[in-house]
Amino acid sequence: MMQYTYGTPNYATRSAGGPTVHREHILDSGRADVTGDGVPDEVWLIGNQQDENSPFITGISLLIKDGASSKSYRISPSENAGYNPRLFLGDFTGDRISDILVTIESGGSGATTYDYLYSLVGGKSQLLFNSESYNDYWKYKVDYLNGYRLQLTNTNTRRVYILDITSRGKDYLNEIYNPDGTLKAPIEGFVDPLSGLYPVDFDRDGIYELMAMQGVSGLYHADRFGYVTNILKWQSDGWKLQDQWFSIYGTVV
């Protein structure tokens, strides 16, 4: 993290008689005490829009101006390009100091997101959560079973969820199953990387938990069955799984 004496970011401007000059501009902003000195700080999420006709943003970073000292700090996520970047300020660790959550949509077919949660207590940046580490840690296995069923297994917790998939229809099932309901061959589905991270105060104590969602698909991305959802709560040594469920799409009868 670098320290700056940096003013409010500018919007893109056009130089006279020349090409467009793109400057960093504000994507989102908030105001809260993130340094822990009791004085509200200004927090901006900034980036570059290379093409005014495209929603794709590059060079996304955080700019924080200390409300007491006027010093500014800049933090750049490791994945800093994408769509619809947004900012949330709130206490996730229980120290009554706001942390900084950044979410960026990748724009890929799996609707995955890049997510980063930072603490800036005392002007020192600490990365509390990032989607890359989350995706590396949480692993799942999706298997089609005999009898028109799908099994989702969380290999971390060994929790198993079994879903009846007969509502998928005869044409779909005939590609996978024999007439007696046995599999024609072993087949697996998949779970996407993180595709939604939301701050939710489940305990209503002013401390936010993280609700992490990942899409569960069968033969291809559009063959979506639902989402596996993890509720993560911060403890002194890191994030702990508070709850987990597999939410499924319903069907029209």
Buried (B, 14 or more C-beta within 10 A) or exposed (E): BEEEEBEEBEEBEEEEEEEEEBEBBBBBBBEBBBBBBEEBBBBBBBBBBBEEEEEEBEBBBBBBBBBEEEBBBBBEBEBBBBEEBEBBBBBBBBEEBBBBBBBBBBBEEBBBBBBBBBBBBEBEBEBBBBBBEBBEEBEBBBBBBEBBBBBBBBEEEEBEBBBEBEBBEEEBBEEBBEEEEEBEEEBEBBBBBBBBBBBEEEEEEEBBBBBBBBBBBBBEBEEBBBBBBBBBBBEEEEBEBBEBEBEBEEEEE
